[in-house]
């Protein structure tokens, strides 16, 4: 079980979220997604882009699984996060990691 830490927002004890993972290379915390969930998100995003008028499609960035890496260093090696790895209120990006 992960150790609790004091939330800077509530002043109460809290734990690292069970889906948070920490990059082994640079220490940035991300939210883990299964490959299946990431593939579904990519498909849904690209389907939405495909539904747009052609002129608008050109202004959109198509999703790919290559986007599910650490935004700090591009790494793909993670470990489950521990209390204190991530400050409260941080924005987390998605990565592929099977917990």
C-alpha positions as CSV (number, residue, x, y, z in Angstrom):
1,X,0.0,0.0,0.0
2,X,1.3,3.5,-0.9
3,X,2.1,5.8,2.0
4,X,-0.1,8.8,2.5
5,X,1.1,12.4,2.2
6,X,-0.4,15.7,3.1
7,X,-2.4,17.4,0.4
8,X,-1.4,21.0,-0.2
9,X,-5.1,21.7,-1.3
10,X,-7.0,20.1,1.6
11,X,-4.4,19.7,4.3
12,X,-5.5,16.0,4.7
13,X,-3.7,12.8,4.1
14,X,-3.8,11.5,0.5
15,X,-2.1,8.8,-1.5
16,X,-0.6,8.6,-5.0
17,X,-3.3,7.7,-7.4
18,X,-3.1,4.0,-8.3
19,X,-3.0,4.8,-12.1
20,X,-0.1,7.3,-11.8
21,X,3.3,6.2,-13.0
22,X,6.7,7.8,-12.7
23,X,9.2,7.9,-15.5
24,X,12.3,6.0,-14.5
25,X,14.5,8.3,-16.6
26,X,13.4,11.8,-15.7
27,X,10.9,11.4,-12.8
28,X,7.9,13.0,-14.5
29,X,4.5,11.6,-13.4
30,X,2.0,10.5,-16.0
31,X,-1.4,8.7,-16.0
32,X,-1.2,5.1,-17.1
33,X,-3.5,3.7,-19.8
34,X,-3.6,0.1,-21.2
35,X,-2.7,-0.3,-24.8
36,X,-6.3,-1.2,-25.5
37,X,-7.6,2.0,-24.0
38,X,-5.0,4.1,-25.8
39,X,-5.8,2.4,-29.1
40,X,-9.5,3.2,-28.5
41,X,-8.8,6.8,-27.8
42,X,-6.6,7.1,-30.9
43,X,-9.3,5.6,-33.0
44,X,-12.0,7.8,-31.6
45,X,-9.9,11.0,-32.0
46,X,-9.0,10.2,-35.6
47,X,-12.6,9.2,-36.4
48,X,-13.7,12.6,-35.2
49,X,-11.1,14.3,-37.3
50,X,-12.3,12.3,-40.3
51,X,-15.8,13.6,-39.8
52,X,-14.7,17.2,-40.2
53,X,-14.8,19.2,-43.4
54,X,-11.5,18.6,-45.4
55,X,-10.3,22.2,-44.8
56,X,-10.7,21.6,-41.0
57,X,-9.1,18.2,-41.1
58,X,-5.8,19.7,-42.4
59,X,-5.6,21.9,-39.2
60,X,-5.9,19.0,-36.8
61,X,-3.1,16.7,-35.5
62,X,-4.0,13.0,-36.0
63,X,-3.5,10.9,-32.8
64,X,-1.1,7.9,-32.7
65,X,0.2,5.6,-30.0
66,X,3.5,7.4,-30.4
67,X,2.0,10.2,-28.3
68,X,1.7,8.0,-25.3
69,X,5.2,8.5,-24.0
70,X,6.7,10.6,-21.2
71,X,6.4,14.3,-22.2
72,X,9.5,15.1,-20.1
73,X,12.0,12.9,-22.0
74,X,10.1,10.7,-24.5
75,X,10.8,7.7,-22.3
76,X,8.7,4.5,-22.1
77,X,10.0,2.9,-18.9
78,X,7.8,3.6,-15.9
79,X,7.2,2.5,-12.3
80,X,4.1,2.9,-10.1
81,X,4.2,6.3,-8.5
82,X,4.9,6.7,-4.8
83,X,3.6,9.4,-2.4
84,X,5.5,12.6,-3.0
85,X,6.4,11.9,-6.7
86,X,3.9,14.4,-8.0
87,X,2.7,17.7,-6.5
88,X,-1.1,18.0,-6.0
89,X,-2.8,19.7,-8.9
90,X,-0.3,18.7,-11.6
91,X,-1.6,18.0,-15.1
92,X,-0.8,14.5,-16.1
93,X,-0.4,13.2,-19.7
94,X,-1.3,9.7,-20.8
95,X,1.2,6.9,-21.3
96,X,0.9,3.2,-22.1
97,X,1.7,1.2,-19.0
98,X,0.1,-2.0,-17.8
99,X,-0.3,-2.0,-14.0
